[in-house]
Amino acid sequence: MKRIVILGSTGSIGTQTLEVVREQGDIQVTALAAGRNIKLLEAQIREFHPTLVCVWDEQQAKVLKTAVADLPVTVCTGMDGLIAAATEASAEIVVTAIVGMIGIRPTIAAMEAGKDIALANKETLVTAGHLI
């Protein structure tokens, strides 16, 4: 079974990745990260059971923590949360589908942690391709 992290799970690439997870049946989601779509993220948590999720906005993270208080999931925020998700210990693959340059640091952290990267963020390559 492959274990993956999806950064940007509520966007188009993230939701399409989760469709593949659903269809394959041999992929486990260990962490998710999203920006603001808390309702969709909550549904993803309930379906895929990650142990760690990150929400960029701290206030939205508080709302999510309350919504998923019945589940064994850690909710974190901001850049530190993205890096925690990208380096989640049991994951083998990190899908980086975050819009903009914000994906650079988590992508580099995932690489340094020995993860395979599935990069769906052109800004990361445009601005930091020489590092990636």
N, C-alpha and C positions, 0 to 999 in steps of 0.2 A: 504494500500500500504506500503510495506517495503522500507526503505531508506538505501542504502548501500554506503560504500566507498570501493574502490579497490586500494590497494597499490601493485604496480607491474602489472598494467593493460595491458601492452604490451607484457608480457611474456606468457608462455603457460597456466598457471593457470588463469591469469588475462583474457586472451582472451576467455578461456573456461567459465569463470564466466560471461563474457558479452554475450556469446551465450545463457546461461541460462536466463539472464535478457531479451534478445530479445524474447525468446520463451515464457516466463511466462507472460510478459505484466503487471504485478502488482508489479514490483520492480523499484524503482527510484534510479539512480546513483547520489549521491550528490557531490562526490569528486573522483578524479583519481590521481594516482602518477605513474611515469615512470622514467626510467633511461635515455636512449638516443634515443629511437625510436620516434622521434618527428613527423614524417609523420603519423605513425599509431596513435599516441596520438591525433593528430589534428583530424583525422577521427573519433576517439572515442568521442572526445568533440562534434563534429558536430552531431553525431548520438544520444548521450545520454544526452547532455546538463547539465553536472555538473556545479556547481557554483564555484568550486575551483579545481585547478589542481596543481600538484607539479612535477617539473623536477629536477633531482638531479644536473645536470650541469648548472651553471649560464649562460654560453654562449648559450646553447641550449634553455634555458628558454627565452632568449631575442628573439631568432628566433621564438619560439612558440608564444610569446606575439604579435609579428608582424602578424603572420599567422592568429591568432584568434581575432584580434583587432575589428572585426565586431560583436563579441559575448560578452554577459555579463558574462564573466568568469574571475576569479582572477587567475593569474599564480604566483606561489611562487617557491622557490628553497631550496635545501639542507635539512639538518636535521630539521630545523625549519619548512620548508614547509611540510615535511613528518608528523611531529607532528600536524601541522595545519590541514592537510587532515585527519589524524587518529582521530582527536577530533572534526571534523566538527559537528556543533551543532545539525543539524536536523537528522543526520544518527543514525541508530539503530545498524547496523552490520558493522564491519570492516573486510574485507577479506585481510589478510596480506600474500602476495605472493612475498615478496621481497627476493632476494637471499642473503644469508649470515647473519652475525651478525648485519648488519645495521637495521634490522627489530625489534631489541629488544626495543629500546627507543620508537618508535611509537606504538608498541604493548602495552607496559606498559602504555603509555599516554592514549591510547584508553580505556584500562581497568579502569584506574583511572577516566575517563570521563563517565563511566557507559555503555560503548558499549559492545555488544556481539562480540566475536572474532571468526572468521573462519580462523584458522591458517594453512597455507600451507608453513611453513618455519621451517624445522627441526632444523636449527641452533639456532633459538630462544629457542627451548626447550632444546637442548643439552647444550647450554652455560648459559641459564638463566631459566631453567625449575623450579628451586626452587623459583623463583620470580613470574613466570607465574602461 
